[in-house]
Amino acid sequence: MATPDPFATTAARLRTCRICRDAPLYGPPLPQEPRPIVQGSGTARLCIASQAPGTRANRTGQPFTDPSGVRLRSWLGLDEAAFYDASRVAIVPMGSCFPGLDAKGGDRPPRRECAERWRAELFAGLPDLELILVIGQYAQGWHLGKMPGGLTATVRDWRAILSAPRRPRVLPLPHPSWRNNGWLKREPWFEAELLPVLRTEVARVMTVPAEGD
């Protein structure tokens, strides 16, 4: 009899969660029916620690099915087949449900209830992780603690963060949304210096180790 995958077990329970709709702890209830979206398995070596599903992901039930996902896959050097291979890539957002839109048409912040209830348990089911890509300020705050200077300063410090003696290693990234086009133009070092290292690191952890390694 196969041993149950702890991540899959937790993810299955998460997909039935309705805390933010039926018993919200922070603010009003989720404005639509919950549809928790998460990807991974106990064998995943790469984790994308993101913010929350967007409107398209909420419709399809699959993360990053929008232009942000196209850009992110380009940053990582992965095609769709590799990106959505749950045996190698975990995608664990800070909030697993689409949080709804704010008055300006942007996504609301991830629901805090989700991370508090599920995040530690999900990561406990990912024992083989080698690299966590922390996307945006909410994931960076969770995985790195409060960093002085905000997102830009955190991403600028990527070399020190990546080389820190921790396992899995962590690499901070901005969100690949079109809303960050201005940031990318103001920070040309991101594409010139960080992206080549990012692609090398991703290629390394995506390579399945030989038997006995």
C-alpha positions as CSV (number, residue, x, y, z in Angstrom):
1,M,0.0,0.0,0.0
2,A,1.4,3.4,-1.0
3,T,2.4,5.8,1.7
4,P,0.1,8.9,1.7
5,D,1.7,12.1,0.5
6,P,1.3,14.5,3.4
7,F,1.3,17.5,1.1
8,A,-1.5,16.0,-1.0
9,T,-3.5,15.2,2.2
10,T,-3.2,18.7,3.5
11,A,-4.0,20.2,0.1
12,A,-7.1,18.1,-0.2
13,R,-8.3,19.4,3.1
14,L,-7.4,23.0,2.2
15,R,-9.5,22.7,-1.0
16,T,-12.6,22.3,1.2
17,C,-11.7,25.3,3.5
18,R,-14.3,28.1,3.9
19,I,-12.8,30.0,6.8
20,C,-12.5,33.3,5.0
21,R,-16.1,33.0,3.8
22,D,-18.0,31.4,6.7
23,A,-15.8,32.4,9.7
24,P,-13.6,35.4,8.7
25,L,-11.1,36.5,11.3
26,Y,-9.9,39.7,9.5
27,G,-12.4,41.9,7.9
28,P,-15.6,41.1,5.9
29,P,-16.2,37.6,4.4
30,L,-14.6,36.7,1.1
31,P,-16.9,38.3,-1.6
32,Q,-17.3,35.2,-3.7
33,E,-17.3,31.4,-3.2
34,P,-14.0,30.1,-2.0
35,R,-11.9,28.2,-4.6
36,P,-8.6,27.3,-2.9
37,I,-5.8,26.8,-5.5
38,V,-2.5,25.1,-4.6
39,Q,0.0,22.8,-6.4
40,G,2.7,20.4,-5.2
41,S,3.7,17.0,-3.9
42,G,6.1,15.7,-1.3
43,T,8.8,15.3,-4.0
44,A,8.8,18.9,-5.2
45,R,12.2,20.5,-5.1
46,L,11.2,24.0,-6.2
47,C,8.5,26.1,-4.5
48,I,6.9,29.3,-5.9
49,A,5.6,31.2,-2.8
50,S,3.2,33.6,-4.4
51,Q,0.5,36.0,-3.2
52,A,-3.0,34.8,-4.2
53,P,-4.8,33.5,-7.3
54,G,-6.0,36.2,-9.8
55,T,-9.3,36.4,-11.6
56,R,-8.3,34.0,-14.4
57,A,-6.8,31.4,-12.0
58,N,-10.1,31.6,-10.0
59,R,-12.0,30.8,-13.2
60,T,-9.7,27.9,-14.3
61,G,-8.6,26.5,-11.0
62,Q,-5.0,26.6,-12.1
63,P,-2.4,29.1,-10.9
64,F,-0.8,31.7,-13.1
65,T,-3.0,31.2,-16.1
66,D,-2.6,34.8,-17.2
67,P,0.1,37.2,-18.6
68,S,1.8,37.2,-15.2
69,G,2.2,33.5,-15.5
70,V,3.7,33.9,-19.0
71,R,6.2,36.4,-17.7
72,L,7.0,34.3,-14.6
73,R,7.7,31.2,-16.7
74,S,10.0,33.3,-19.0
75,W,11.9,34.5,-15.9
76,L,12.3,30.9,-14.7
77,G,13.1,29.4,-18.1
78,L,10.3,26.9,-17.8
79,D,7.7,25.8,-20.3
80,E,4.1,25.0,-19.1
81,A,4.7,21.3,-18.8
82,A,7.6,21.7,-16.4
83,F,5.9,24.6,-14.5
84,Y,2.7,22.6,-13.9
85,D,4.6,19.4,-13.0
86,A,3.4,19.0,-9.3
87,S,6.0,16.4,-8.7
88,R,8.8,19.0,-9.1
89,V,7.1,22.4,-8.6
90,A,5.0,23.4,-5.6
91,I,3.0,26.6,-5.9
92,V,1.9,27.8,-2.4
93,P,0.2,31.2,-2.3
94,M,-0.1,33.3,0.8
95,G,-3.8,33.2,0.3
96,S,-5.2,30.2,-1.6
97,C,-8.4,31.9,-2.8
98,F,-8.8,34.9,-5.1
99,P,-9.3,37.7,-2.6
100,G,-11.6,39.9,-4.8
101,L,-11.0,43.3,-6.3
102,D,-10.5,46.6,-4.5
103,A,-12.1,49.9,-5.5
104,K,-9.4,50.6,-8.1
105,G,-9.8,47.2,-9.8
106,G,-6.7,45.7,-8.4
107,D,-6.5,42.5,-6.4
108,R,-7.1,42.8,-2.6
109,P,-4.3,41.5,-0.3
110,P,-4.2,37.8,0.4
111,R,-6.5,36.7,3.2
112,R,-4.5,36.4,6.4
113,E,-6.7,33.5,7.7
114,C,-5.3,31.2,5.0
115,A,-1.6,31.6,5.8
116,E,-2.2,31.3,9.5
117,R,-4.2,28.1,9.2
118,W,-2.5,26.2,6.4
119,R,0.9,27.5,5.5
120,A,3.1,25.8,8.1
121,E,1.3,22.4,7.5
122,L,1.7,22.7,3.7
123,F,5.4,23.3,4.0
124,A,5.8,20.5,6.5
125,G,4.7,18.2,3.6
126,L,7.5,19.5,1.3
127,P,10.6,17.9,2.8
128,D,12.6,17.8,-0.5
129,L,12.5,21.5,-1.2
130,E,15.8,23.1,-2.3
131,L,14.7,26.5,-3.4
132,I,11.8,28.8,-2.5
133,L,11.0,31.8,-4.8
134,V,9.3,34.4,-2.7
135,I,7.2,36.6,-4.9
136,G,6.0,39.9,-3.5
137,Q,6.0,41.6,-0.1
138,Y,3.5,39.2,1.6
139,A,5.5,36.1,0.9
140,Q,8.7,37.8,1.6
141,G,7.5,38.9,5.0
142,W,6.4,35.4,5.8
143,H,9.6,33.7,4.7
144,L,12.2,36.3,5.5
145,G,10.6,38.4,8.3
146,K,10.3,42.2,8.3
147,M,13.0,43.5,5.9
148,P,14.1,47.2,6.1
149,G,13.4,49.2,2.9
150,G,10.5,47.2,1.6
151,L,10.3,45.0,-1.5
152,T,12.9,46.8,-3.7
153,A,15.5,46.7,-0.9
154,T,14.7,43.0,-0.3
155,V,15.0,42.0,-3.9
156,R,18.2,44.1,-4.2
157,D,19.7,42.1,-1.4
158,W,19.1,38.8,-3.3
159,R,22.7,37.7,-3.3
160,A,23.0,37.7,0.5
161,I,19.5,36.1,0.9
162,L,20.3,33.3,-1.6
163,S,23.7,32.6,0.0
164,A,22.4,32.6,3.6
165,P,23.0,29.3,5.4
166,R,19.4,28.0,5.3
167,R,17.7,25.0,3.7
168,P,15.8,25.4,1.5
169,R,17.4,28.4,0.1
170,V,15.3,31.5,-0.6
171,L,15.4,33.9,-3.5
172,P,13.1,37.1,-3.5
173,L,11.4,38.3,-6.6
174,P,8.9,41.1,-7.5
175,H,5.5,40.1,-8.7
176,P,5.5,39.4,-12.5
177,S,2.3,41.5,-13.0
178,W,2.1,44.1,-15.7
179,R,1.5,46.5,-12.8
180,N,5.2,46.2,-12.1
181,N,6.4,47.2,-15.6
182,G,7.5,50.6,-14.2
183,W,9.5,48.9,-11.5
184,L,11.2,46.6,-14.0
185,K,12.2,49.7,-16.1
186,R,13.6,51.5,-13.0
187,E,15.5,48.5,-11.8
188,P,17.4,47.2,-14.9
189,W,19.8,45.1,-12.7
190,F,16.9,42.7,-12.1
191,E,16.9,41.4,-15.6
192,A,20.6,41.9,-16.2
193,E,22.0,40.3,-12.9
194,L,19.3,38.4,-11.1
195,L,17.5,36.6,-13.9
196,P,20.5,34.7,-15.2
197,V,21.2,33.4,-11.7
198,L,17.5,32.6,-11.2
199,R,17.4,30.5,-14.4
200,T,20.6,28.6,-13.5
201,E,19.3,27.8,-10.0
202,V,15.9,26.7,-11.4
203,A,17.5,24.5,-14.0
204,R,19.6,22.9,-11.3
205,V,16.8,22.0,-8.9
206,M,14.5,20.9,-11.7
207,T,17.0,18.3,-12.7
208,V,16.0,15.0,-11.1
209,P,19.1,13.6,-9.2
210,A,20.5,10.3,-10.2
211,E,19.7,7.2,-8.1
212,G,21.8,7.3,-4.9
213,D,22.8,11.0,-5.2
